[in-house]
Amino acid sequence: MSVIYSAAPTAFRKDLSIDVESFRRMLLANLAAGVKGFFLCGNMGEWSQLRLADREALTECAMATAGGQAEILAGCTANSLQETLLTMKTLARYAPDAYVVMNPLPATSQYCPMDYLLHFLDAADRPVYYYYCPPVTAFRMGVEDFRHLVAHPNLKGIKNSAGDIGIRKELLKLKKEYDFRLFEGHEWGIDDALMAGCDGALCGLAGLAAKPMTRLAAAVDAGNYAEAKQWQLKLLELYHGIYGIDTSTVQNGHKYALWRRGIFDCWYCRNSGPEQLSEIRRREIEICVAQFDALL
C-alpha cells in the first residue's frame, strides 16, 4: 500500500516561540486525512533555526498526539556531526520511531559526507531515514554510495528529493537487492514515483494537502492511473498557488495557507520576516486556498 508522510512545518507564535497547540492541530488534521508518518524538523520545519529545546517540544508533542497512529521521524540534522549526535541522543528519550539525517551544508562540516552518514548510522539506537536533498546540501551520491548506505542495518529508508528520474530508477533497482523504503520527496512527482514502485511520498505540502495526496495514492493502489494523474495535476496547481511559480514562498506561503484555514494561529517563520510575503502573494494564496477549499 502506498503511504503519504508529511514533512511537517514548525508552527511559531508572533514572538517566534514554538506554538505547540497549532502544531498539534496540524498533526490531528493530517491523521484524519490518512497521513501515516511525520518527519519533524526537516527543511520545511526550519531545522537550522531550531534550538534543541524546540526539537524536544515538537517531538514530545508529535509522540503524544500521533504516536502509535503514525510513524514519527525525528529530524536530527545539525551543523556538525557532534551536534547531530547530541540531538539524536537527546531526542531518544521521547522514543520516536526513527531518526532522519541529512548531510549538513558544506561550509559547516569538515567531515566527508559519507563518513558523516556512516558515523550517524553506527551510533543510532533505532532505525534511520536518509534525506537525500542535493539541491540544498550540494552533495550528490553515486550508485555505489547508495549501495553502501542501504546495506547498513540501521538504514530503514530514503527520502529522495533529488528531482532526478535517473536516481529514482537506480534506487528502485537497489530495492530489489536490499530491504529499505523509498519515498518521493517532490510534490510534483508523486504519481510517477508511486506507479514506478516507490513506497510512498514524504512531502512538505502534505501538511496542507494531505487529502488530495492520499487520494492520489489510493488511485495508484487501485490501478486507476488516469485518476492518479488528474490528482497530480491538481496538486501541481496547488503547489504553484501556495509556493509561487518560482517557489519563492515555500515555507511562509505554506504557513500562510495553514493560517487562512485556521490550523495555525500565526504564519511567521524564523528564517524570513513577514515582509518576505508580499501583499500580492498573500492575495494569490488566499485565492488558491478558496479555490481548493473543498479538497483540503
N, C-alpha and C positions, 0 to 999 in steps of 0.2 A: 504494500500500500504506500502510495506517495504521501509524504507529510510536508506540512508547512511549519517552519520555525520563524520566530520573529527576532530580528536584531534590534533589541529594544532601545528606544531613545530614553535618555535620562530626563526626568522632569525636575525643573527648578522653579523656585519662587522668584518674585521680582528682586529679592535681595541676593539671588543666585545660590541660596542654600537648597539642599536636596528636598524635593517635595514627595515624600513617601506616599501620601494619600493619592495624589494624581497618578503616580507610578502604579499603585495597586489597582486603580480603576482601569488603566490600560490593560494590565495583565488579565483582569477579570473579563473585560470585553473581548480580548483575544482568545481566552479559553472558551468563551461562549460561541465564538466563531469557528472553533475547531483547531486552533493552533496547538501543536504538540510539543513545542520546545521554545525556550527563550535564551538568547545569547545576551548576556549583560556586559556592559562596559566595553563595547567594541567601538568602531569608528562612529557609528550612529549614536552611541552612548557617550561620546566625547571623552574617551578614556584618558587622553592626555591632560584633561582639565580636572580630573577627579583625584581627591586625596584618598588615602587608604581607608579612612573612616567612612567616606562616601560609598566606596565599593562595598564595605561591610553592611551599610544600611540598605543598599539596593539588593544585595544577596540575601540578607535576612528577610527582607520584605518578599522577595520572589519565592523563597522556600516556604514561608508561612502562607503565602497566597496560592501558589501553584505547585508546590512540592507534592509529588505523588500523582499529580494530574498531567504534568508536562515535564520534559527533561530540562533541568536548569543547568545552563552552561555559564560558568563564572569566568569572565574575561580577566586575564592576569597580566597582559602585556604592559610593560613599563619601560622606562628609558635606559635600563641596564639589566643585565642578567641577574645581578644580586637583588635589585628591587623587584624584578619579576618573580623570583623565587620567594622573596619575603611576602609578596602579595599572595602567592599560591598558599603558603603555609598559614597565613592569617585567615584566608577565606575557607580553608579546610575545616575550621571549627563550625561552619554553618552547613557542612555536609552537602555541597552541591553535587549534582550527578556527574559532572565532568568539568574540566577546565578548557579554556580556549587560549591559545597563544598565537601571536603574530610576531614577525620579525620587527624589532624596533627600527626607527629611522636610522639611516646610515651614520648620521652625524652624532648620534647619541650612544653608540655602542662600538667597541673595538673588536668584538667577537666576530669570527667568521659566522655568517648566517646559519649554516648547517650545524656548526658546533653549538651555537646558541640554542637551537631547537632540540638537539640531542641531549644537551645538559638538562633542559627542562623536562623532556620525556623521561630521562633516567631518574629524576628527582620526584616525579609526580606520584602521588599516593592514590590516584584514581584516573579514569580514562581522560584522554586529551583529544581535543579537536584542533586542527591546524587551520588558521585563517590565512589563506593564500591570497594576497592582495598586492601584486606588483605595482599597480598604479600609485599606491601610497608608499610602499616600502622601497621601491626601485630594485627589488631583488627578484630575479627570475630563476626558477628551478628547471633543471633538465630532467629527463625521464628517469635517469639513474638516481638522481637526488630524491625524486619522489619514491622510487623503489626502496631506497634506503630508509626513508621516513615511514612508509606504510608497513614495512617489515618489523618495526618496533612494536613490542607487545602492548605498550601503553597508548599507541595511536588508535583512536576509535574512528575518526572521521576527518574530512577536509571540507571546508567552505571555500569553494573555488570562485574567486571574484576577479579572475584574470581577464574575463571578456574575450577569451581566446578559444575558438572551437577546437583547434588542434590539441590544446592542453586537455580539454574536456575528454576528447576521444582517447588520449593516452591514459588518462586516469580511469576511464571506463575499461580499457584493456587491462590495467593493473587490478581492477576489481575482480577479474576472473582468476587472478592468482592469489590475491590477498583479501582478507576479510576486513573491510573498512567501509564506512558510509561516505557517500559523496553528495554534497549539497551544492546546488547552483546559488551563487551569490548575487546575481543581477536580476532585477525585476523584469527586465525586457526579454530575458531568455528562458523563462520558466517552462513554457510549453515544449520547446525543443529539447531542453535538458531532461525533463521527465519522460518524454517519449523515447529518448535515447537510452534511458536506463538509470538516471540519477535517482537517488533515494528520496530526494525532496528538494525544497528551496529554503534558503535561510537568508531573508532579505529584510532591510530596514522598513520598507513600505508596508510590511505586514502589520506593523503597529497600528496603522490606519486602515489598511485594505485587506484584512485577513479574510473577510467573507469571499470576495471575488477570487483570491488566491486559492482558498480551499475548494472552491467550486471548479476552478481550473484543474486542480489536482484530481478531483473526483471524476471529471470528464476524461482525463487521460487514463485513469484506472479502469474506467468503463469502456475504453476503446473509442470514445466519441471525440476523435481528434479534431474534427471540424469545429465542434463546440469549444474545445480547449483553445483553439486558435482565436476564436471570437472573444473569449475571456482575456486572452493575451493582448489583443488589440485594445480592449477596454482598459486594461492595466497600463498599457503604454500611454494612452491618452491621459489617464490619471497621473502617471509618473511625470509627464511633462507639465501638467497643470499645477502640480504641487512643487516639484523640484525645479521647474523652469526649463525651457528648451535647452539652455546651456548648462543645466544642472548647477546653477549658482546658488540655489536656495534649498539645498538638500535638508540640512538639519533645522534651520529656523523656519523654512517653509512647511516641513513636516509637523513641527510643533505648533505652528500657527493653525494648521488644519485640525490637529487634535484639540486645540483650544476652541476653535469655532464649533466643534462637535461636542463641547462640554466635557471632554475626557481629561484634559489638562487644565489647571487653573491659570497657567501662565505659559507663554510661548518663548520665553527668553532662553538664550544659550550662553554658556560661559566662553565659548571660543569665538563669539561675534556679538557685537552690540545690536540692539533693536533697530538701529538706523540702517543696518545691512539689508533689512527687508523693506523695500520702498513701498510707498502708498499704492503705486500701480501694481506691484507684485502682490500685495495683500489683497487687493481687489480681485486680481486674477485667481488667486487661491480661493477666495470666497465664492466666486462664480463656479469654479471647479467642484468645490465641496457640495454646493447646492445642486449642481448637475448630477452628481453621483450619489446623492444622499440616500436614495433607495437601495443602493448596492453596498453601502458601508455599514 
